[in-house]
């Protein structure tokens, strides 16, 4: 083989590898990995609280893998269904489907396949209740939120927020095989956190949602009404987080830490309320504050269940 032929073959091999990497990245993007990591973190924290200790490696891996498949599959269905509005919105226009990286059929098959694998894995290796909860969370996000709520009501993320709150329930069930009031309180924490998170985003991306015709609360009710509701939900979130105190080993530590964190997050929402509705700097800060609050409160839960 001549040197030129060898170089050409080498370039073809590099091209194939690059293509394979590009396809793999596209499928990974379909699963919304950053959101999935956050959800899995809440599930792992719930495992620690439920068992009053770090779970066995095998149970943690199987449980988190099953829940990760469920979250990723539901996200893929969400991107498959929303590909039309994703193409309109600046924030989402580079996602795999509007960018033409794969066909809708492949995304649909991928999303359905991950959902089925999730239920089978949890049912066969962990327990049926965790499998049922993972399946319920999958359907809640992919069907109830994405197909029934998102384009129909400004309460879409309030009602649909339950989808993101399933991981602690499933994580708890992985360890105990049942649910308790404390598991539902962890569910409530995520549910009540959701409005500040998504409406903070919607306030500073209002033009995107308006252009796509998605009836987010700021689009339908305006910034002022949305901000008042965000404060109300932040107050409810603060109360729900403190209600978890009795199950913690380090009750005083948890009470103090959760109080400081909750009051700080509440203050961010109140500061947003004070900002003129024509401005969006504090809307963006509230959104990013929410991304810090959720892992922080679940970290506090895990630590205070251990010490």
Secondary structure, 3 states (H helix, E strand, C coil): CCHHHHHHHHHHHHHHHHHHHHHHHHHHHHCCHHHHHHHHHHHHHHHHHHHCCCCCHHHHHHHHHHHHHHHHHHHHHHHHHCHHHHHHCCCCCCCCCCCCCCCHHHHHHHHHHHHHHHHHHHHHHCCHHHHHHHHHHHHHHHHHHHHHHCCCCCCHHHHHHHHHHHHHHHHHHHHHCCCCHHHHHHHHHHHHHHHHHHHHHHHHCHHHHHHHCCCCHHHHHCHHHHHHHHHHHHHHHHHHHHCCHHHCCCHHHHHHHHHHHHHHHHHHHHHHHHCCCCCCHHHHHHHHHHHHHHHHHHHHHHHHHHC
